[in-house]
Amino acid sequence: MDRLTDEFKETVAVGDAVYGIPGEASSAGGWLYNKKVYEELGLEVPHTWEELMANNEAIKEAGKIPVVASYKDTWTSQLVLLADYYNVYSENPEFAEKFTNNEAKFANTPIALRGFEKLQALQDAGYYNDEESATGYEDALEMLATGEAAHYPMLTFALAAIADTYPEAIEDIGFFGQPGDDPEDHGMTQWMPGSIYVNKDSENAEAAKQWVEYFVSDEGMETLMSVLKANGPYVVEGLDLPEDAYPAVKDMKAYLEEGKVGPALEFLSPLKGPNLEQITVEVGLGMITPEEGAEKYDRDVERQAQQLDLEGW
Amino acid sequence: MRVNKMYSYALLIPAGLIYGLFFLYPTVMSFFFGFTRWNLTDWEWIGFDNYIMFFEESSLMIGFKNTFIFAFLTAGLKVVLGLIFAVLLTAKLRTKRFIRSMVFFPVLVSTIAVGIAFSVLMHPSEGLINMVLGLVGIDGPNWLGNPNLAIYSVAFVDVWKGVGIATVIFIAGMMSIPVDYYEAHQIDGGNKLNAFWYITLPLSRPAINAVIILALIGGLRTFDLVWAMTGGGPGFSSDLIASIIYKQYQAGFYGLSTAGNVILFLMVALIVFPIFKYLNRKEVDL
């Protein structure tokens, strides 16, 4: 149990007791980018939002698509907002708790509102592809893998899909977390892995616990790694990624080693409004302003909290 | 005088039980659950909160506007186009039977399949529709991606898919008009247009009424086509009441979505009953 990272334990602990172990590697929400495009244009991985926008400008001038928006699959539109959560977490660690307790809102928390603003800034600058609403997730992966587009804000489980469909391209795909304003504080928003739990009333609880210990041991994890490739870093400390891990996963591991990682909001709060993906489409297409989008989402969350009958709503 | 009843009331029990259990009880219960916060196992009475929530929310209200536009537009087009097709297909044509089945064909295809096929055809740059328009020099719009256009694009597909039913009902209506009227009209020296206007149209009235009512009810509760084509988007711009209700179910808001269904039910009733009564008054006997 000591080998598990604190961020992971937070999501499987009740009080001081830890109830689960990670059943797979974690993943992250951030920017997948095509390293070949970066090399061709002589670009560096950006550490601030401004640098990222400057990269986008250069990519646009070179006649390529800077950022893919794949709003045909509406869920993909949420990523720019959700992946920005590291920046919120870093500046305002209590946001998740206050958000859950109806004390903080997206619309009146500037750092949280930034996510909506970034989503629209990319549209205003003309950095998205045309035909966003007719472009789907699969199309986006193709555009990124072929180098037609340079960036795709996505969850890193997309790596497995790219490796599957475009095996020759996976080595060219890199990853960076969605940057904020401080180059010294460039972190990554992490999605926690699915977990394995043991029922304490189980007939063979002791045996199950032993097996669980084995699972997170070096030997156990090596067996897991030999059959299932990771879409992100493992949340087991002191465990090295295998040689053949995707390059993007190695990029992600660097954030973990520097301790610049924050869990996504959905692992810190039970609230996630069901209409977020429609609202982020509206903001991403410029149909409504980021402020309107944030207010709309706050109302969506309020409705959810009332339907779940949470305290304080 | 005593009328002898043919059957005793006891014989009504089986049908009554089935009706009560599967139709009456769920209807009453849905009215009840509309007033609760409900997670399928536990419920809590919250009065009119669900209804207030539905009417306050702009993204829910947009569904009402879209549903009205959609229902009246598709019903109107189905009546007009259906009449035109029916007149054409009751005329003396060599390939009449073949054309009749062609018009009816889309009705038989699964709505979801139609929706997916048309969302491919309506792709702004790679879709067949805009490619053909491009050949004649027209720069086709983004049919489903333009928020102002999406609902009309879906309505167009709905008309294409549904006009076959209307046509068949009209054909049946027109075939039942006795030939004598047309003969009398011919002897009096009337022309074809007059024949349509003074004989075909009034005597097709029952068929027209049936089509209007069916198409309106169908349009007001349309869900599958819009879900397959746009998912209510972009954003909320092509949401219909039924798709909004579905999203509330998806989110686990069972009480709220049940309230939405009650609202939809009342709305359909409020719109359709007066129209039904009005239309029936105007029918004439053959």
Interface residues (C-beta under 8 A of the other chain):
Chain A: Y71 T74 D130 E131 E132 S133 A134 P274 N275 Q278 I279 V281 E282 L285 M287 I288 K296 R299 D300 R303 Q304 Q306 Q307 D309
Chain B: R37 E44 D49 M53 E57 S58 S59 H123 P124 S125 N142 L144 G145 P147 G231 G232 G233 P234 G235 F236 S237 K247 Q248 Q250 A251 G252 F253 G255 L256
